[in-house]
C-alpha cells in the first residue's frame, strides 16, 4: 500500500519564472527571458507590458559584445556568464545559463550579488524543468 | 592611511583632502560601470576604452530607457 500525496503542479513556465523573480525583488523594472534560439520566451514588467520584442532584440546582443570584451581582458576565462551595467538612470543585469538568457532592468542601487543569485536560481529551475 | 599633519595648516590640509576625496567618490559613483563575470565568478570591470564596452553601455541605456517608459 502506498501513500499518494497530491502536490500542486510545479511546472515552471518562462512567464511564471519572471513573475516569481518580480516577487523576489522590488528593484526590478522589467525582465526578458530568451530561449536557446535567442527568441523571447517571456517578458515582464511590474508597471505594465514591456516592449518585449525590442527588449529581446537588445538582450540577445548583450553577450556577443561581452564576449568581445572578454577576449581583450587578461586572465579572464571566457565565456562570459553574467554581466552588469550601471548608469545614473538604472542598472542592467544579465545571466546566461542552462540554455537560457535572462536580462533585467533594475534601479541603480540594486545589489549585484543578490540580483545575480536570483537570476541564476531562476535559470537553474528552468534548466531542471527542461531536463 | 593618511599621514597626520600638525598645526592649523595641517588641519586645513586634512579638510581639503577630505573634500577632494568626497568629490572623487561622488564622481566615481556617477561614472557608468560595466562589469563582466566568467563561469567561476571572476569579475572584470571594463575600462573606458575596452573593446565592447561602448556597445554594452549603449544596449543597456536603451533597455533601461525602455523599462522607464510607462
N, CA and C atoms of all chains as a GROMACS GRO file, in nm:
protein
  603
    1UNK      N    1   0.085  -0.118   0.000
    1UNK     CA    2   0.000   0.000   0.000
    1UNK      C    3   0.090   0.125   0.000
    2UNK      N    4   0.056   0.217  -0.080
    2UNK     CA    5   0.137   0.339  -0.085
    2UNK      C    6   0.055   0.461  -0.049
    3UNK      N    7   0.123   0.560  -0.008
    3UNK     CA    8   0.055   0.686   0.024
    3UNK      C    9   0.077   0.782  -0.092
    4UNK      N   10  -0.029   0.830  -0.147
    4UNK     CA   11  -0.018   0.923  -0.259
    4UNK      C   12  -0.056   1.062  -0.210
    5UNK      N   13   0.037   1.152  -0.224
    5UNK     CA   14   0.010   1.289  -0.181
    5UNK      C   15  -0.013   1.377  -0.303
    6UNK      N   16  -0.120   1.451  -0.299
    6UNK     CA   17  -0.147   1.543  -0.410
    6UNK      C   18  -0.057   1.665  -0.396
    7UNK      N   19   0.018   1.696  -0.499
    7UNK     CA   20   0.103   1.815  -0.496
    7UNK      C   21   0.058   1.911  -0.606
    8UNK      N   22   0.073   2.036  -0.582
    8UNK     CA   23   0.036   2.131  -0.687
    8UNK      C   24   0.126   2.114  -0.808
    9UNK      N   25   0.076   2.149  -0.923
    9UNK     CA   26   0.154   2.142  -1.045
    9UNK      C   27   0.273   2.237  -1.033
   10UNK      N   28   0.391   2.179  -1.038
   10UNK     CA   29   0.509   2.262  -1.016
   10UNK      C   30   0.574   2.308  -1.146
   11UNK      N   31   0.501   2.299  -1.255
   11UNK     CA   32   0.560   2.336  -1.383
   11UNK      C   33   0.598   2.484  -1.383
   12UNK      N   34   0.723   2.508  -1.405
   12UNK     CA   35   0.770   2.646  -1.408
   12UNK      C   36   0.780   2.690  -1.554
   13UNK      N   37   0.690   2.775  -1.594
   13UNK     CA   38   0.693   2.827  -1.730
   13UNK      C   39   0.780   2.953  -1.730
   14UNK      N   40   0.827   2.996  -1.847
   14UNK     CA   41   0.904   3.121  -1.852
   14UNK      C   42   0.827   3.239  -1.793
   15UNK      N   43   0.697   3.246  -1.818
   15UNK     CA   44   0.617   3.357  -1.764
   15UNK      C   45   0.614   3.352  -1.612
   16UNK      N   46   0.593   3.232  -1.559
   16UNK     CA   47   0.591   3.217  -1.412
   16UNK      C   48   0.727   3.251  -1.351
   17UNK      N   49   0.831   3.214  -1.423
   17UNK     CA   50   0.966   3.240  -1.372
   17UNK      C   51   0.988   3.390  -1.355
   18UNK      N   52   0.943   3.467  -1.452
   18UNK     CA   53   0.962   3.612  -1.442
   18UNK      C   54   0.873   3.674  -1.334
   19UNK      N   55   0.753   3.620  -1.319
   19UNK     CA   56   0.666   3.672  -1.212
   19UNK      C   57   0.725   3.640  -1.074
   20UNK      N   58   0.782   3.522  -1.065
   20UNK     CA   59   0.846   3.480  -0.941
   20UNK      C   60   0.964   3.574  -0.909
   21UNK      N   61   1.039   3.604  -1.012
   21UNK     CA   62   1.153   3.693  -0.997
   21UNK      C   63   1.108   3.832  -0.951
   22UNK      N   64   0.998   3.876  -1.008
   22UNK     CA   65   0.944   4.007  -0.972
   22UNK      C   66   0.904   4.011  -0.824
   23UNK      N   67   0.855   3.898  -0.776
   23UNK     CA   68   0.818   3.891  -0.634
   23UNK      C   69   0.941   3.892  -0.543
   24UNK      N   70   1.050   3.837  -0.596
   24UNK     CA   71   1.172   3.830  -0.516
   24UNK      C   72   1.236   3.968  -0.498
   25UNK      N   73   1.226   4.050  -0.599
   25UNK     CA   74   1.296   4.178  -0.592
   25UNK      C   75   1.205   4.294  -0.631
   26UNK      N   76   1.200   4.393  -0.544
   26UNK     CA   77   1.119   4.512  -0.574
   26UNK      C   78   1.197   4.609  -0.662
   27UNK      N   79   1.325   4.579  -0.685
   27UNK     CA   80   1.408   4.669  -0.766
   27UNK      C   81   1.386   4.650  -0.916
   28UNK      N   82   1.325   4.537  -0.953
   28UNK     CA   83   1.316   4.505  -1.096
   28UNK      C   84   1.208   4.588  -1.165
   29UNK      N   85   1.249   4.652  -1.276
   29UNK     CA   86   1.156   4.734  -1.354
   29UNK      C   87   1.105   4.661  -1.478
   30UNK      N   88   1.188   4.573  -1.530
   30UNK     CA   89   1.148   4.495  -1.648
   30UNK      C   90   1.241   4.374  -1.658
   31UNK      N   91   1.189   4.268  -1.716
   31UNK     CA   92   1.272   4.148  -1.734
   31UNK      C   93   1.236   4.081  -1.865
   32UNK      N   94   1.335   4.021  -1.926
   32UNK     CA   95   1.309   3.948  -2.050
   32UNK      C   96   1.390   3.818  -2.047
   33UNK      N   97   1.326   3.713  -2.093
   33UNK     CA   98   1.388   3.581  -2.092
   33UNK      C   99   1.394   3.529  -2.235
   34UNK      N  100   1.515   3.488  -2.276
   34UNK     CA  101   1.533   3.436  -2.412
   34UNK      C  102   1.563   3.287  -2.407
   35UNK      N  103   1.510   3.215  -2.504
   35UNK     CA  104   1.538   3.071  -2.508
   35UNK      C  105   1.671   3.046  -2.579
   36UNK      N  106   1.706   2.920  -2.596
   36UNK     CA  107   1.834   2.884  -2.656
   36UNK      C  108   1.852   2.936  -2.797
   37UNK      N  109   1.741   2.960  -2.866
   37UNK     CA  110   1.748   3.011  -3.002
   37UNK      C  111   1.751   3.163  -3.008
   38UNK      N  112   1.752   3.227  -2.891
   38UNK     CA  113   1.755   3.373  -2.887
   38UNK      C  114   1.619   3.438  -2.903
   39UNK      N  115   1.514   3.355  -2.899
   39UNK     CA  116   1.378   3.410  -2.913
   39UNK      C  117   1.323   3.447  -2.775
   40UNK      N  118   1.236   3.548  -2.772
   40UNK     CA  119   1.176   3.590  -2.645
   40UNK      C  120   1.080   3.482  -2.597
   41UNK      N  121   1.110   3.427  -2.479
   41UNK     CA  122   1.022   3.326  -2.419
   41UNK      C  123   0.920   3.394  -2.328
   42UNK      N  124   0.962   3.505  -2.266
   42UNK     CA  125   0.870   3.580  -2.179
   42UNK      C  126   0.930   3.716  -2.149
   43UNK      N  127   0.842   3.810  -2.122
   43UNK     CA  128   0.888   3.943  -2.079
   43UNK      C  129   0.790   3.990  -1.974
   44UNK      N  130   0.842   4.066  -1.880
   44UNK     CA  131   0.755   4.107  -1.769
   44UNK      C  132   0.797   4.243  -1.716
   45UNK      N  133   0.698   4.319  -1.678
   45UNK     CA  134   0.726   4.445  -1.611
   45UNK      C  135   0.617   4.468  -1.508
   46UNK      N  136   0.654   4.505  -1.386
   46UNK     CA  137   0.552   4.528  -1.283
   46UNK      C  138   0.460   4.644  -1.319
   47UNK      N  139   0.508   4.733  -1.405
   47UNK     CA  140   0.429   4.853  -1.439
   47UNK      C  141   0.351   4.838  -1.569
   48UNK      N  142   0.338   4.719  -1.620
   48UNK     CA  143   0.263   4.701  -1.743
   48UNK      C  144   0.340   4.619  -1.843
   49UNK      N  145   0.290   4.617  -1.965
   49UNK     CA  146   0.352   4.535  -2.068
   49UNK      C  147   0.479   4.602  -2.120
   50UNK      N  148   0.592   4.535  -2.108
   50UNK     CA  149   0.714   4.593  -2.163
   50UNK      C  150   0.718   4.569  -2.315
   51UNK      N  151   0.794   4.649  -2.388
   51UNK     CA  152   0.808   4.623  -2.532
   51UNK      C  153   0.897   4.499  -2.553
   52UNK      N  154   0.835   4.382  -2.542
   52UNK     CA  155   0.909   4.256  -2.536
   52UNK      C  156   1.002   4.234  -2.655
   53UNK      N  157   0.952   4.263  -2.775
   53UNK     CA  158   1.034   4.235  -2.894
   53UNK      C  159   1.163   4.315  -2.893
   54UNK      N  160   1.150   4.443  -2.863
   54UNK     CA  161   1.270   4.529  -2.864
   54UNK      C  162   1.364   4.493  -2.749
   55UNK      N  163   1.307   4.467  -2.633
   55UNK     CA  164   1.392   4.427  -2.519
   55UNK      C  165   1.467   4.298  -2.553
   56UNK      N  166   1.394   4.204  -2.615
   56UNK     CA  167   1.455   4.077  -2.651
   56UNK      C  168   1.566   4.094  -2.753
   57UNK      N  169   1.539   4.182  -2.850
   57UNK     CA  170   1.638   4.208  -2.955
   57UNK      C  171   1.767   4.265  -2.894
   58UNK      N  172   1.750   4.359  -2.802
   58UNK     CA  173   1.866   4.420  -2.737
   58UNK      C  174   1.937   4.319  -2.647
   59UNK      N  175   1.858   4.243  -2.572
   59UNK     CA  176   1.916   4.146  -2.479
   59UNK      C  177   1.997   4.040  -2.554
   60UNK      N  178   1.950   4.004  -2.674
   60UNK     CA  179   2.018   3.898  -2.749
   60UNK      C  180   2.157   3.942  -2.795
   61UNK      N  181   2.182   4.072  -2.794
   61UNK     CA  182   2.314   4.121  -2.840
   61UNK      C  183   2.414   4.137  -2.725
   62UNK      N  184   2.363   4.133  -2.602
   62UNK     CA  185   2.449   4.163  -2.487
   62UNK      C  186   2.572   4.074  -2.478
   63UNK      N  187   2.550   3.944  -2.482
   63UNK     CA  188   2.663   3.853  -2.457
   63UNK      C  189   2.762   3.846  -2.573
   64UNK      N  190   2.715   3.881  -2.692
   64UNK     CA  191   2.808   3.890  -2.806
   64UNK      C  192   2.914   3.996  -2.778
   65UNK      N  193   2.867   4.112  -2.733
   65UNK     CA  194   2.961   4.221  -2.702
   65UNK      C  195   3.042   4.190  -2.576
   66UNK      N  196   2.978   4.123  -2.482
   66UNK     CA  197   3.051   4.087  -2.359
   66UNK      C  198   3.165   3.990  -2.392
   67UNK      N  199   3.139   3.896  -2.483
   67UNK     CA  200   3.245   3.801  -2.522
   67UNK      C  201   3.360   3.873  -2.592
   68UNK      N  202   3.325   3.973  -2.671
   68UNK     CA  203   3.429   4.053  -2.737
   68UNK      C  204   3.514   4.123  -2.631
   69UNK      N  205   3.447   4.178  -2.530
   69UNK     CA  206   3.520   4.246  -2.422
   69UNK      C  207   3.608   4.148  -2.346
   70UNK      N  208   3.560   4.026  -2.330
   70UNK     CA  209   3.636   3.925  -2.254
   70UNK      C  210   3.763   3.884  -2.327
   71UNK      N  211   3.758   3.888  -2.461
   71UNK     CA  212   3.877   3.849  -2.538
   71UNK      C  213   3.996   3.938  -2.507
   72UNK      N  214   3.966   4.064  -2.479
   72UNK     CA  215   4.075   4.158  -2.451
   72UNK      C  216   4.110   4.167  -2.303
   73UNK      N  217   4.038   4.091  -2.220
   73UNK     CA  218   4.061   4.101  -2.075
   73UNK      C  219   4.160   3.994  -2.030
   74UNK      N  220   4.274   4.037  -1.984
   74UNK     CA  221   4.380   3.946  -1.944
   74UNK      C  222   4.337   3.864  -1.820
   75UNK      N  223   4.356   3.734  -1.827
   75UNK     CA  224   4.327   3.648  -1.712
   75UNK      C  225   4.181   3.610  -1.697
   76UNK      N  226   4.100   3.656  -1.788
   76UNK     CA  227   3.957   3.625  -1.782
   76UNK      C  228   3.932   3.495  -1.858
   77UNK      N  229   3.844   3.411  -1.802
   77UNK     CA  230   3.819   3.283  -1.866
   77UNK      C  231   3.682   3.282  -1.934
   78UNK      N  232   3.679   3.305  -2.067
   78UNK     CA  233   3.551   3.304  -2.136
   78UNK      C  234   3.484   3.167  -2.124
   79UNK      N  235   3.354   3.152  -2.137
   79UNK     CA  236   3.264   3.259  -2.181
   79UNK      C  237   3.216   3.346  -2.066
   80UNK      N  238   3.164   3.462  -2.102
   80UNK     CA  239   3.101   3.548  -2.002
   80UNK      C  240   2.967   3.486  -1.964
   81UNK      N  241   2.943   3.473  -1.836
   81UNK     CA  242   2.815   3.413  -1.793
   81UNK      C  243   2.722   3.515  -1.729
   82UNK      N  244   2.780   3.626  -1.684
   82UNK     CA  245   2.699   3.729  -1.619
   82UNK      C  246   2.756   3.865  -1.658
   83UNK      N  247   2.670   3.964  -1.662
   83UNK     CA  248   2.720   4.099  -1.685
   83UNK      C  249   2.630   4.200  -1.615
   84UNK      N  250   2.686   4.314  -1.585
   84UNK     CA  251   2.608   4.422  -1.526
   84UNK      C  252   2.653   4.556  -1.582
   85UNK      N  253   2.558   4.642  -1.603
   85UNK     CA  254   2.588   4.778  -1.648
   85UNK      C  255   2.508   4.871  -1.558
   86UNK      N  256   2.576   4.964  -1.495
   86UNK     CA  257   2.506   5.060  -1.408
   86UNK      C  258   2.529   5.201  -1.460
   87UNK      N  259   2.420   5.271  -1.479
   87UNK     CA  260   2.429   5.412  -1.518
   87UNK      C  261   2.339   5.491  -1.422
   88UNK      N  262   2.336   5.621  -1.437
   88UNK     CA  263   2.256   5.704  -1.346
   88UNK      C  264   2.109   5.663  -1.341
   89UNK      N  265   2.056   5.625  -1.457
   89UNK     CA  266   1.911   5.600  -1.466
   89UNK      C  267   1.870   5.461  -1.420
   90UNK      N  268   1.966   5.374  -1.400
   90UNK     CA  269   1.931   5.239  -1.357
   90UNK      C  270   2.043   5.141  -1.382
   91UNK      N  271   2.009   5.014  -1.367
   91UNK     CA  272   2.111   4.910  -1.384
   91UNK      C  273   2.053   4.796  -1.468
   92UNK      N  274   2.141   4.731  -1.540
   92UNK     CA  275   2.102   4.615  -1.620
   92UNK      C  276   2.184   4.496  -1.574
   93UNK      N  277   2.118   4.385  -1.549
   93UNK     CA  278   2.186   4.262  -1.511
   93UNK      C  279   2.144   4.153  -1.610
   94UNK      N  280   2.239   4.073  -1.652
   94UNK     CA  281   2.206   3.964  -1.744
   94UNK      C  282   2.286   3.840  -1.707
   95UNK      N  283   2.222   3.726  -1.724
   95UNK     CA  284   2.286   3.597  -1.695
   95UNK      C  285   2.250   3.501  -1.807
   96UNK      N  286   2.347   3.420  -1.848
   96UNK     CA  287   2.312   3.311  -1.940
   96UNK      C  288   2.358   3.180  -1.878
   97UNK      N  289   2.266   3.087  -1.877
   97UNK     CA  290   2.294   2.955  -1.818
   97UNK      C  291   2.183   2.859  -1.858
   98UNK      N  292   2.214   2.732  -1.857
   98UNK     CA  293   2.113   2.628  -1.881
   98UNK      C  294   2.041   2.647  -2.015
   99UNK      N  295   2.109   2.712  -2.109
   99UNK     CA  296   2.047   2.734  -2.240
   99UNK      C  297   1.954   2.854  -2.246
  100UNK      N  298   1.943   2.927  -2.137
  100UNK     CA  299   1.857   3.045  -2.132
  100UNK      C  300   1.942   3.171  -2.114
  101UNK      N  301   1.885   3.282  -2.154
  101UNK     CA  302   1.947   3.412  -2.124
  101UNK      C  303   1.840   3.498  -2.060
  102UNK      N  304   1.874   3.559  -1.948
  102UNK     CA  305   1.778   3.647  -1.882
  102UNK      C  306   1.842   3.784  -1.862
  103UNK      N  307   1.765   3.888  -1.884
  103UNK     CA  308   1.816   4.024  -1.860
  103UNK      C  309   1.710   4.101  -1.783
  104UNK      N  310   1.751   4.172  -1.682
  104UNK     CA  311   1.656   4.254  -1.606
  104UNK      C  312   1.708   4.396  -1.592
  105UNK      N  313   1.614   4.488  -1.596
  105UNK     CA  314   1.644   4.628  -1.570
  105UNK      C  315   1.599   4.655  -1.427
  106UNK      N  316   1.687   4.717  -1.350
  106UNK     CA  317   1.656   4.743  -1.209
  106UNK      C  318   1.698   4.885  -1.172
  107UNK      N  319   1.663   4.926  -1.052
  107UNK     CA  320   1.708   5.054  -1.002
  107UNK      C  321   1.860   5.051  -0.985
  108UNK      N  322   1.923   5.167  -0.988
  108UNK     CA  323   2.069   5.168  -0.989
  108UNK      C  324   2.132   5.121  -0.857
  109UNK      N  325   2.052   5.116  -0.751
  109UNK     CA  326   2.110   5.074  -0.624
  109UNK      C  327   2.081   4.928  -0.590
  110UNK      N  328   2.030   4.854  -0.688
  110UNK     CA  329   2.009   4.710  -0.666
  110UNK      C  330   2.145   4.644  -0.641
  111UNK      N  331   2.146   4.548  -0.549
  111UNK     CA  332   2.273   4.482  -0.516
  111UNK      C  333   2.305   4.372  -0.617
  112UNK      N  334   2.417   4.385  -0.687
  112UNK     CA  335   2.451   4.287  -0.790
  112UNK      C  336   2.453   4.144  -0.740
  113UNK      N  337   2.511   4.120  -0.622
  113UNK     CA  338   2.523   3.982  -0.575
  113UNK      C  339   2.385   3.918  -0.555
  114UNK      N  340   2.292   3.995  -0.499
  114UNK     CA  341   2.157   3.940  -0.478
  114UNK      C  342   2.086   3.920  -0.611
  115UNK      N  343   2.103   4.018  -0.699
  115UNK     CA  344   2.037   4.010  -0.830
  115UNK      C  345   2.087   3.887  -0.906
  116UNK      N  346   2.218   3.867  -0.908
  116UNK     CA  347   2.273   3.752  -0.979
  116UNK      C  348   2.230   3.620  -0.914
  117UNK      N  349   2.220   3.621  -0.784
  117UNK     CA  350   2.176   3.499  -0.713
  117UNK      C  351   2.034   3.462  -0.759
  118UNK      N  352   1.946   3.562  -0.761
  118UNK     CA  353   1.807   3.536  -0.801
  118UNK      C  354   1.798   3.493  -0.948
  119UNK      N  355   1.872   3.561  -1.033
  119UNK     CA  356   1.867   3.528  -1.176
  119UNK      C  357   1.919   3.387  -1.201
  120UNK      N  358   2.029   3.352  -1.135
  120UNK     CA  359   2.083   3.217  -1.151
  120UNK      C  360   1.988   3.111  -1.097
  121UNK      N  361   1.920   3.144  -0.987
  121UNK     CA  362   1.825   3.049  -0.928
  121UNK      C  363   1.710   3.022  -1.026
  122UNK      N  364   1.661   3.128  -1.087
  122UNK     CA  365   1.551   3.112  -1.182
  122UNK      C  366   1.594   3.030  -1.303
  123UNK      N  367   1.713   3.058  -1.356
  123UNK     CA  368   1.759   2.982  -1.473
  123UNK      C  369   1.788   2.837  -1.437
  124UNK      N  370   1.836   2.817  -1.317
  124UNK     CA  371   1.862   2.680  -1.272
  124UNK      C  372   1.731   2.601  -1.265
  125UNK      N  373   1.627   2.664  -1.211
  125UNK     CA  374   1.496   2.598  -1.202
  125UNK      C  375   1.441   2.569  -1.341
  126UNK      N  376   1.456   2.664  -1.431
  126UNK     CA  377   1.409   2.643  -1.568
  126UNK      C  378   1.488   2.530  -1.634
  127UNK      N  379   1.617   2.524  -1.605
  127UNK     CA  380   1.701   2.419  -1.662
  127UNK      C  381   1.660   2.282  -1.613
  128UNK      N  382   1.629   2.273  -1.482
  128UNK     CA  383   1.585   2.144  -1.426
  128UNK      C  384   1.454   2.102  -1.490
  129UNK      N  385   1.369   2.201  -1.514
  129UNK     CA  386   1.240   2.175  -1.576
  129UNK      C  387   1.257   2.112  -1.714
  130UNK      N  388   1.355   2.168  -1.786
  130UNK     CA  389   1.377   2.121  -1.923
  130UNK      C  390   1.444   1.984  -1.925
  131UNK      N  391   1.518   1.952  -1.818
  131UNK     CA  392   1.595   1.827  -1.815
  131UNK      C  393   1.505   1.704  -1.801
  132UNK      N  394   4.662   5.477   0.490
  132UNK     CA  395   4.630   5.567   0.599
  132UNK      C  396   4.695   5.703   0.577
  133UNK      N  397   4.620   5.813   0.608
  133UNK     CA  398   4.674   5.945   0.583
  133UNK      C  399   4.774   5.984   0.691
  134UNK      N  400   4.882   6.048   0.646
  134UNK     CA  401   4.983   6.094   0.741
  134UNK      C  402   4.928   6.217   0.814
  135UNK      N  403   4.934   6.215   0.946
  135UNK     CA  404   4.883   6.327   1.026
  135UNK      C  405   4.977   6.447   1.015
  136UNK      N  406   4.918   6.561   0.990
  136UNK     CA  407   4.999   6.684   0.991
  136UNK      C  408   4.962   6.762   1.115
  137UNK      N  409   5.060   6.827   1.172
  137UNK     CA  410   5.034   6.902   1.295
  137UNK      C  411   5.006   7.049   1.262
  138UNK      N  412   4.940   7.117   1.354
  138UNK     CA  413   4.920   7.261   1.340
  138UNK      C  414   4.798   7.295   1.258
  139UNK      N  415   4.765   7.426   1.254
  139UNK     CA  416   4.645   7.472   1.183
  139UNK      C  417   4.652   7.444   1.034
  140UNK      N  418   4.771   7.454   0.977
  140UNK     CA  419   4.784   7.428   0.833
  140UNK      C  420   4.752   7.282   0.802
  141UNK      N  421   4.799   7.195   0.891
  141UNK     CA  422   4.772   7.052   0.873
  141UNK      C  423   4.623   7.023   0.879
  142UNK      N  424   4.555   7.095   0.969
  142UNK     CA  425   4.411   7.075   0.983
  142UNK      C  426   4.337   7.116   0.855
  143UNK      N  427   4.379   7.233   0.802
  143UNK     CA  428   4.317   7.283   0.678
  143UNK      C  429   4.345   7.186   0.564
  144UNK      N  430   4.468   7.137   0.558
  144UNK     CA  431   4.504   7.042   0.452
  144UNK      C  432   4.419   6.914   0.464
  145UNK      N  433   4.398   6.871   0.586
  145UNK     CA  434   4.318   6.750   0.610
  145UNK      C  435   4.176   6.768   0.561
  146UNK      N  436   4.118   6.885   0.593
  146UNK     CA  437   3.981   6.913   0.548
  146UNK      C  438   3.976   6.916   0.396
  147UNK      N  439   4.076   6.983   0.336
  147UNK     CA  440   4.079   6.993   0.189
  147UNK      C  441   4.089   6.854   0.125
  148UNK      N  442   4.169   6.768   0.186
  148UNK     CA  443   4.184   6.632   0.132
  148UNK      C  444   4.053   6.554   0.143
  149UNK      N  445   3.984   6.573   0.256
  149UNK     CA  446   3.855   6.504   0.274
  149UNK      C  447   3.753   6.550   0.171
  150UNK      N  448   3.750   6.682   0.148
  150UNK     CA  449   3.656   6.737   0.049
  150UNK      C  450   3.689   6.680  -0.089
  151UNK      N  451   3.818   6.680  -0.123
  151UNK     CA  452   3.858   6.629  -0.254
  151UNK      C  453   3.824   6.481  -0.267
  152UNK      N  454   3.846   6.404  -0.160
  152UNK     CA  455   3.815   6.260  -0.165
  152UNK      C  456   3.665   6.240  -0.182
  153UNK      N  457   3.586   6.322  -0.114
  153UNK     CA  458   3.439   6.313  -0.127
  153UNK      C  459   3.395   6.340  -0.270
  154UNK      N  460   3.458   6.442  -0.330
  154UNK     CA  461   3.424   6.475  -0.468
  154UNK      C  462   3.462   6.360  -0.562
  155UNK      N  463   3.578   6.299  -0.535
  155UNK     CA  464   3.620   6.186  -0.620
  155UNK      C  465   3.523   6.070  -0.606
  156UNK      N  466   3.477   6.046  -0.481
  156UNK     CA  467   3.382   5.934  -0.460
  156UNK      C  468   3.250   5.961  -0.531
  157UNK      N  469   3.203   6.088  -0.518
  157UNK     CA  470   3.076   6.122  -0.583
  157UNK      C  471   3.087   6.107  -0.733
  158UNK      N  472   3.203   6.150  -0.788
  158UNK     CA  473   3.225   6.141  -0.931
  158UNK      C  474   3.228   5.994  -0.975
  159UNK      N  475   3.299   5.912  -0.896
  159UNK     CA  476   3.310   5.769  -0.929
  159UNK      C  477   3.173   5.702  -0.928
  160UNK      N  478   3.088   5.744  -0.833
  160UNK     CA  479   2.955   5.684  -0.825
  160UNK      C  480   2.872   5.715  -0.948
  161UNK      N  481   2.897   5.828  -1.012
  161UNK     CA  482   2.817   5.868  -1.128
  161UNK      C  483   2.874   5.812  -1.259
  162UNK      N  484   2.992   5.758  -1.255
  162UNK     CA  485   3.051   5.700  -1.375
  162UNK      C  486   2.977   5.572  -1.411
  163UNK      N  487   2.948   5.552  -1.540
  163UNK     CA  488   2.888   5.423  -1.578
  163UNK      C  489   2.983   5.309  -1.543
  164UNK      N  490   2.926   5.200  -1.498
  164UNK     CA  491   3.008   5.084  -1.462
  164UNK      C  492   2.963   4.965  -1.546
  165UNK      N  493   3.060   4.904  -1.612
  165UNK     CA  494   3.030   4.787  -1.694
  165UNK      C  495   3.118   4.673  -1.645
  166UNK      N  496   3.057   4.565  -1.601
  166UNK     CA  497   3.135   4.454  -1.548
  166UNK      C  498   3.089   4.323  -1.611
  167UNK      N  499   3.186   4.235  -1.636
  167UNK     CA  500   3.153   4.102  -1.688
  167UNK      C  501   3.207   3.999  -1.589
  168UNK      N  502   3.146   3.881  -1.589
  168UNK     CA  503   3.186   3.774  -1.497
  168UNK      C  504   3.204   3.646  -1.576
  169UNK      N  505   3.308   3.570  -1.540
  169UNK     CA  506   3.325   3.442  -1.608
  169UNK      C  507   3.253   3.331  -1.529
  170UNK      N  508   3.268   3.208  -1.577
  170UNK     CA  509   3.188   3.099  -1.521
  170UNK      C  510   3.226   3.066  -1.376
  171UNK      N  511   3.344   3.108  -1.334
  171UNK     CA  512   3.378   3.082  -1.193
  171UNK      C  513   3.359   3.206  -1.106
  172UNK      N  514   3.293   3.303  -1.162
  172UNK     CA  515   3.253   3.420  -1.082
  172UNK      C  516   3.354   3.532  -1.075
  173UNK      N  517   3.463   3.518  -1.151
  173UNK     CA  518   3.560   3.628  -1.151
  173UNK      C  519   3.503   3.747  -1.228
  174UNK      N  520   3.510   3.863  -1.165
  174UNK     CA  521   3.455   3.984  -1.227
  174UNK      C  522   3.564   4.065  -1.294
  175UNK      N  523   3.528   4.132  -1.399
  175UNK     CA  524   3.620   4.224  -1.463
  175UNK      C  525   3.543   4.352  -1.494
  176UNK      N  526   3.584   4.462  -1.434
  176UNK     CA  527   3.521   4.590  -1.465
  176UNK      C  528   3.592   4.644  -1.589
  177UNK      N  529   3.513   4.675  -1.691
  177UNK     CA  530   3.572   4.715  -1.819
  177UNK      C  531   3.618   4.860  -1.815
  178UNK      N  532   3.740   4.880  -1.860
  178UNK     CA  533   3.793   5.016  -1.869
  178UNK      C  534   3.720   5.091  -1.980
  179UNK      N  535   3.728   5.222  -1.974
  179UNK     CA  536   3.654   5.305  -2.070
  179UNK      C  537   3.685   5.272  -2.215
  180UNK      N  538   3.811   5.233  -2.240
  180UNK     CA  539   3.848   5.206  -2.379
  180UNK      C  540   3.843   5.057  -2.413
  181UNK      N  541   3.784   4.977  -2.325
  181UNK     CA  542   3.780   4.832  -2.350
  181UNK      C  543   3.689   4.800  -2.469
  182UNK      N  544   3.731   4.699  -2.544
  182UNK     CA  545   3.652   4.653  -2.658
  182UNK      C  546   3.514   4.609  -2.610
  183UNK      N  547   3.412   4.647  -2.679
  183UNK     CA  548   3.276   4.601  -2.647
  183UNK      C  549   3.207   4.681  -2.539
  184UNK      N  550   3.281   4.762  -2.463
  184UNK     CA  551   3.219   4.836  -2.352
  184UNK      C  552   3.116   4.937  -2.403
  185UNK      N  553   3.154   5.013  -2.504
  185UNK     CA  554   3.064   5.117  -2.556
  185UNK      C  555   2.934   5.056  -2.605
  186UNK      N  556   2.945   4.939  -2.671
  186UNK     CA  557   2.825   4.873  -2.725
  186UNK      C  558   2.736   4.824  -2.610
  187UNK      N  559   2.799   4.767  -2.508
  187UNK     CA  560   2.721   4.720  -2.392
  187UNK      C  561   2.650   4.836  -2.324
  188UNK      N  562   2.719   4.945  -2.313
  188UNK     CA  563   2.662   5.065  -2.249
  188UNK      C  564   2.543   5.116  -2.330
  189UNK      N  565   2.559   5.115  -2.460
  189UNK     CA  566   2.452   5.164  -2.548
  189UNK      C  567   2.328   5.075  -2.538
  190UNK      N  568   2.351   4.943  -2.539
  190UNK     CA  569   2.238   4.849  -2.526
  190UNK      C  570   2.168   4.868  -2.392
  191UNK      N  571   2.247   4.879  -2.287
  191UNK     CA  572   2.190   4.893  -2.153
  191UNK      C  573   2.110   5.023  -2.142
  192UNK      N  574   2.165   5.130  -2.198
  192UNK     CA  575   2.094   5.259  -2.191
  192UNK      C  576   1.958   5.249  -2.257
  193UNK      N  577   1.953   5.182  -2.372
  193UNK     CA  578   1.823   5.171  -2.440
  193UNK      C  579   1.726   5.083  -2.361
  194UNK      N  580   1.779   4.973  -2.306
  194UNK     CA  581   1.691   4.883  -2.229
  194UNK      C  582   1.638   4.953  -2.104
  195UNK      N  583   1.724   5.028  -2.038
  195UNK     CA  584   1.682   5.099  -1.916
  195UNK      C  585   1.579   5.205  -1.952
  196UNK      N  586   1.601   5.270  -2.063
  196UNK     CA  587   1.507   5.373  -2.106
  196UNK      C  588   1.372   5.312  -2.147
  197UNK      N  589   1.375   5.196  -2.212
  197UNK     CA  590   1.250   5.127  -2.248
  197UNK      C  591   1.171   5.087  -2.123
  198UNK      N  592   1.245   5.042  -2.023
  198UNK     CA  593   1.178   4.998  -1.898
  198UNK      C  594   1.118   5.116  -1.823
  199UNK      N  595   1.171   5.234  -1.847
  199UNK     CA  596   1.120   5.352  -1.776
  199UNK      C  597   0.998   5.410  -1.845
  200UNK      N  598   0.976   5.371  -1.971
  200UNK     CA  599   0.861   5.422  -2.046
  200UNK      C  600   0.734   5.361  -1.991
  201UNK      N  601   0.636   5.446  -1.949
  201UNK     CA  602   0.512   5.390  -1.894
  201UNK      C  603   0.429   5.318  -1.999
   0.00000   0.00000   0.00000
